[in-house]
Amino acid sequence: ELLLARVGGRERFEGGVAAEDGALGKPAPDVYARVIARGGALPERTLVVEDSAAGVQAALAAGAHVALVRSAAPASALPRDARVRGAFADLAALADALGLPR
């Protein structure tokens, strides 16, 4: 909440989900599953932007596609899954390539 308020991004989101909103933290899919359900989206039509190996595992377990950005995690720590899309400078182009809505 504080970060979104500081960068002027709070008005762009209807709500948020935090680790406290799920029974288990990452790498469990609880938080991402809740966000996807709350947004009325399908997991296979969802793109998660993550920066950690545990977050990638959580997003994949929730059924989403993942763009990994700014990660210090070694590639060997990440799951080998076709939905892990690597790091991308232009997430809009990635969403278009995956056929995801923006």
N, C-alpha and C positions, 0 to 999 in steps of 0.2 A: 504494500500500500504506500509506504513512504517513498520508495524509489519511483513508482508511477506518478505520485504527486509531484515529486521534484522535477521530473522530466516533462511534465504536462501531458502524460499519457492516460491518466485515470479516466477521463471522459470518453475514451475510446473503447472501454470495456464495461460490460453490463455487470460483471461480478468476477469473483476470483475463487480459486480453490487453493488451499495451502496443505502442507503435509498433515496438519492437525485434522483435516477433513476426511482423511482415510484411516482405515484400521491399521494399515502397515505403511511404512515409508518405502522409498525406492530401494531396491529394484522391484518391489511389488507393484502391480499395475493400478492399485487403488485410486490414486490421485488422477491419473490420466483417464481411467475408466469413468470417473465421476465428471471430469471436465467434458469428455466426449458426450456422455449421456445428458448432462445439463444443457449442452449446446444443441442437442437434438441432431447430432451428426452421426454418421456411420464411421466406425473405426477405420475401415479401408479407404475412406475419403478424408482422412485427417492427417495433417502433417505436423509433427512435433519438432520443435527446434530445441536441441539439447546440447549440453556442454560436458556431460559426464557419462562414464560407462554405465553406472547404475541407472541413470536417467534413460539411456538408450534401451537398456533391458526392460525398464518399466513401460516405456512407450510401445515397444514391440510386443510385450505381453498383453498390452491393452488392444493390440491389433492395428496400430497406427504405422504410418511411414515416419521416418526420422531423418532430419538433417542435423548432422553433428557439426557444431561450430565451437571454436575456441577451446578445444579440449586438450588437456594435458594427458589424457588417457592414451596409452600406447595402443596401436592398432590391434595388437595381439589380444588385448583385453576386451575388445568389442566383439559382439556376436557376428558370426558370418550369416548374414540374412540379406536377401535381395531388397528388403525395405530400408536398409541402412544406406543412405544416399551420400554420405561423405559430407564435406564442408562446402558450402556454396555462398558466394558473395551476393547472388541475386536470388533470393527465395521466391520472388514472384515468378521468375522464369522456371524455377523448380516446380512450383505449384502448377503452372501451365503444362509443363512436360508430363506431370503425373495425372493431369486431368482433374485436379482439385479445384474447388471454388475458391475465390478470393474475397 
